[in-house]
Amino acid sequence: MKYKAGGRYEGELSHGMREGHGHLVDADGQVYWGSFHKNKQHGQGRMVFRNGDEYEGDWVQGQRQGHGVLRRADGSTYEGQWHRGVFSGLGNMAHCSGVVYRGIWINGHPVARATRMVILGPEMMDVVQGCSLTLTVELQQDNGEIATSEDGRVLEISAGIRYVQLAAYSDVSFFRVDDGHTRTPIQTPFGFQCIPYPLTSSTSGAQEPEAALGGAGANSAIPKEDPSGLPGE
């Protein structure tokens, strides 16, 4: 059947309506393969949307409802429960940014999503060049509870050594910045400047100074363009 408004259908019909299994290309160019009831997608079916997204799963009266898998054109995927065309119930989201959420969804949004990243520990930490540094980070919800259903967030940390202008006659030797990576000193909220890494090792015979890592206890808010909740088409 070819429709005057655009699109075509090939499959089973009953009393002039799509009924049973068929293949529909609508006026917008979206394609559906699967079951129909009274002209609407109903039962199991697969649909490719105009924006490149693809859904495969349960349909009820033309809407995604039940269990299904959505593969977005950007590489994000969702598998789980649906209700009236949106994520609703238990489902897993693997976003293209690397964020993963496993848990309950309501009206297309995760219930227990993280809103901030918190670095546990002292406000300032002293470390020595060449030594390892361990940070404990938590994903937390608005109420302070740990967001156990989510992972994949990335926390970027900048570190440097304290910048001190010494007198010309001083015998104390501090780290030297690599010739090819000369950086402008960074002002910190602690009243001194830092020189960012990468750094060379200290000069021969010099005492190894300590580096200051600022803001270790500060909260880092999740970006507002949070990709966890993906809308429908």
N, C-alpha and C positions, 0 to 999 in steps of 0.2 A: 504494500500500500504506500502510495506517495501522497503526502499532505500538501494542500494548496499553500499553507502558511510556511512550508519548508519542512524538510526532514522526510524520513521514510521508515517503514516497518516491514520486517519479513519474519513471519512466524505464525503461530496459532491464533485464531480468532474465534469468537463466539458472539452471535447477534451483532456483528459489526464492531465489536470491541476487542482490544488485545486481551487474550485470555489463554494462559498456558505459557509455553516457552517461546521466546522470540528474540529478535535483534532489532534495536531501535536506534536510529540516528535522529536526534531532535533538530529543531530549527537553529539552535546555537552551535551545532556541530558536536555535541556531547553524545557519547556512544554507550549503549547499555546492552549487555547480554544476560539473559536470565528469565526468571518467571514473572508473569503478569497476572493481575486480577482486576477486572473492570477498568482496563486501560492504564493502570498504575503498576509500578514496580512492586512486587509482593512475593516474598519468599527469598530464595537464594538468587543472587545476581552480582554482576561485576559492571562497574561504570567507570569510564574515563571522562573526566571533566574537561572543559574548554581550557582551563589553566594548566593542564597536564597532570593534575592530581588523579589518583586512581583508588577506588574503593571496591572491596570485595567482601561480601558477607550477607547479612540478613536485611530484608526490607519489609516494611509494613505500610501499605497504602501510600507508596511513593516516597517514603522517608526511610533513612537508615535507622534501623531499630533492631536491637538484639545484639549479636556478636559480629564484629567485622574488623577488617584491617584497612587502614588508610595509609597510602604511600604518597607523600607530597612530592611535588616536582623538585623541591629544594633538597630532597634526600631524607627529610624527617619521616618517621613512621609512628603510627599509633595502632595498637591492637588491644581490643577490649570491648566493653559494653557501650551501646549507643541508645539514645532515646530521642525521638523526634529530630533526628538529624545532627545531634551534637554528642560529644563524649559525655557519658553519664553512667556511673557505676564503677566497677573495677577495671582498670586498664593500665597499659604500659606505654609510655611515650619515650621515644629515642629521638631527640631533636638533632637537627643537622649541626648545631653548635657544639654538640657533645654532651649536653645536659640530658640526664635520664631521670624520669619520674615513674615510680611504680606505686599505684595506690588508687584511692577513690577520687572520682571526678563528679562534679555537679554542674549541669548546664554549660559544659565545655571547659570548665576550669578545675584545676587540681585543688583538693581540699586542704592538704597539708604541705603546700609548697614552701620552699625556703624564701625568706625575704632579705636575709643578710648573712654574711660570712663573718665569723668572729674568731680572731686569733687569741688563743688562751695564753696566759702567762704575763710576765711583767711588762710594763710600758716601754722599758728600754732594756736591750740585751747587749752584753759585751761578748764579742767573738774575736778570735785570732785568725789572721789570714792563713789559709791552708787547712783549717780545722772545719769539721762538719758542723752544721747547724740544723737543729730539729725544731719545727714549729707544729703546734697542735691547732688544727682549724676545725670549727664546727659550723655546719649549716643550721640556722635557726629560723623558726617561724616568728611571727609578730609577738606571740605570747612568751617567747624565750625558750620554748621546747625545741629539742633537736629534731630536725626534719630528716627522719630516718628513711623516708621513701625516695629520697633524691640524691643523686651524685652527678659527677661530671663537671661541676663548676671549676673554673680556673681562677686562681688568685695570683696576681702579678705583684712581686715584691722587689723593690729597689733597695740596694744596700751600698754602703760606701764607708770610707775611713774619714775620721774627723780631720778637717782641714785646719792646720795651724800654721800661721806665718811666723817663722823663726828668725831670730837675728842672724845676720850674715856670719858672725863669728861663732855661732853655736856648733857644737860637735855632735849633736843628736841627729840621727838620720832616720827618716820615716819612709814609708812606701813611695815608690816612684810610679807615676802613671805611664803606661806603655806609650812610646813615641807616636804610634799610629792611632791611638785612642785617646788623645788629649781631650778632656771634657772640662766644661765650665763648672766650678764648684756650685753645689746645690744648697740653698738655704733650708734649714730644718726648723721645726717649731720648738727646738730645744735650745736655741740661742747660739748655735754654731753651724758652720757649713760642712758639707761632706763632699768628697771626691768619689764619683761612682766607679764601680768596677767596669772593665777588667783592669787589674793591677799586676805589676811585676812583683817578684819576691823582694824582700827588703835587702838593702845593700849589705855587703859582707861585714860581719862583725857587729851589725847594728842590733839593738834590742827590738824584738817584735812588738809593735804597738797593738792596741786593741781597737777594733772597729765598732762604731756605734750603729745599731739598726734601730731606726726610730719607728714609733707607732706600733709596736708589737701587740699592744693590747687593744688597739682601736678596732671598731666595728667597720666592716666594709659592706656597704649596701649592695644588694643585687641590682643590676641595671634595670631601669624602668621598662626598657623594651624587652621584658621577660618573655622568652620564647616558649615557656612551658605550656601555656594554654593556646592551642591552635584552633582557630575558628573553623567552621565549615566553609563550604564554597559559597 
